[in-house]
Amino acid sequence: MDLQELLESLISLPSIVIAYYDDLYGYPWGRMRLTGSLCLGFAFWLAILSLLFNHA
């Protein structure tokens, strides 16, 4: 696997994940669930970093 194929697979990864959620939960609900999961994950790690830096 050369660099070009690796870059193409990395670029197509988000669309593969979106297609997986669409197939699993249906069109509008899959994307809403994916967006909610990403937001909750971001908020979780932001809260962890905030706690670490505020009490350090």
Buried (B, 14 or more C-beta within 10 A) or exposed (E): EEEEEEEEEEEEEEEEEEEEBBEEBEEEEBBEBBEEEEEEEEEEEEEEEEEEEEEE
